[in-house]
């Protein structure tokens, strides 16, 4: 089992070493651990949460347009469309391929653990 895990981890390391999918974020040279996608994020999780927040704000704005009969103090449909377009540009399309590969490897590990007999406690 340990040999299988080491082989799988080696395969993952080789996949990550050759990966061309991580293109959205670029390391930010000004601060260690920071990345940029024309904006600054602490990582992919931070980027994903930001996109979700943008979409939530747009949904709320659209509901506000409906309820307030296009009052000028609320965002216009055009403005909301522009923000949603930005959210689409920030979506992790290429990166999702490598995330899927990692998830499939995780499932293989879980499968092997389930197939192994439990080790007796001493």
Residue pairs with C-beta under 8 A, 6 or more apart in sequence:
1 112
1 116
4 112
5 109
8 105
8 108
8 109
11 105
12 101
12 102
12 105
15 98
15 101
16 98
19 98
20 94
21 94
21 95
21 97
21 98
22 94
22 95
22 98
23 94
23 95
24 37
24 44
24 47
24 90
24 92
24 94
24 95
25 35
25 36
25 37
25 41
25 43
25 44
25 47
26 35
26 36
26 37
27 34
27 35
27 36
28 34
28 35
28 36
28 40
33 42
33 43
34 40
34 41
34 42
35 41
35 42
35 43
35 47
37 47
37 90
39 50
39 90
41 47
41 50
44 92
44 95
47 90
47 92
48 92
50 90
51 87
51 90
51 91
54 83
54 84
54 86
54 87
54 90
55 84
55 87
57 83
58 80
58 83
58 84
58 87
61 74
61 75
61 79
61 80
62 77
62 80
64 74
64 75
65 74
65 75
65 77
65 80
68 74
70 76
92 99
